[in-house]
Amino acid sequence: MKEYLLDAPVTEDFFAYLGNFGDVEALPHVGDGFYKFEKTDWFSIKGFAGDTTVEVRFKKEVKEMTVDFLYQLFSTYREGAVDLSLLKRREAAVGERVKTHLYGP
């Protein structure tokens, strides 16, 4: 587990944006504005909308392959319309490496 300090507070829209790359779930029983994002076999992100920190848990075996993609998710998010095409291509390429590493060719 690693905690990341971000330049600006995360928003509900940020978690909606993450939904383009995995599963997002609001967990109001944990607290109002608490969200969990899961990218199976890669990592999960948990945090409160409005906070400047999030908790990230990596799948240990593939952390080195997926951490750069995490940074890209953080750095390319902008409120409003976002062009996802480059990130989707990067996600596919990293996904193939992760799949091969975890499950073989």
N, C-alpha and C positions, 0 to 999 in steps of 0.2 A: 504494500500500500504506500502511496506517495500523495502528499498534499501539494497542490499547485496554487500559488498566489498569482492572481491575474491582474492585469492593468486596470480593468473595469469590472464592476459587478456582472455576474451572469444574469441573464434574463429568462423569462419563460420562452421568449422567441428563440433564444439560443438552444434550449432543450428541444424545441420543435424542429429547429435546423438539424440537430443531431439525429432526429428521427429519419432523416434521409440515409443514414448509415447504419442503423440498428434499431433496437427497441427502446422506447422511452416510456416511462411510467411515472405518473404523479403519485406520491405516497402521502396523502393528507393526514393519515393516522400518525405519521412520524412528525409532521409539522406542516403548517400551511406554506406552500411554495417549495416543498421538498420534492426533488426529482431524482430518478435513477435512469441511467442510460446503459444499455448492455450491447456490446459488440461481441457476440459469441466467439470464443477462442482467441480474442484479442485483448480487450480490457473493458472495464466498467467505470462509469463516472457517476458520482453522487454529490449532490449539493443543493443548497437553497437558492432560489431566485433572489437576487439582491445581495448575495455575498460575493466577496472577491476571492474566495478560496473554494476549491472542489477537491474531492478525494478520488483518486484514480487507483484502481487495482488492475494490474496487468496479469495476464497468463504468463507465468515465469518463463516457460519454454520459448516464448516468441516475443518477449519484451523488446529485445534489440531490433526486431523487424518491424514492430508496430509503433514505437515511441515517436518516430518522425511523423507518422500519419496523425497521431494525437496532436502534435505541435501544429501541424497544418490545419487541423480542425479549429484550434484556438485562434490561429493567426489569420485565417481567411474569412472567418465569420464577420459579417457586417449586417447591421440592421437593414431590413429591406430586401430587395431581390438580390440573390447570390447566384452566380454562374457555377453550377456544380459539376460541369463536364470534366474539368481537369482533376478535381478530387475523386470523381467516380472512376476515372481511368487509373489513378494512383491506387485507389482502394482495390480495384480488380487485380492489379499487378502484385500488390502486397498480399492480397488474399490467396493468390496462387502459391506464393512462397510459404505462407503460413500453413496452408492445407498440405503441401508437400512435406514440410518439416514435421507436422503433427501426425499425419496419416500415411505418408509415403506417396510414391508416384502413382 
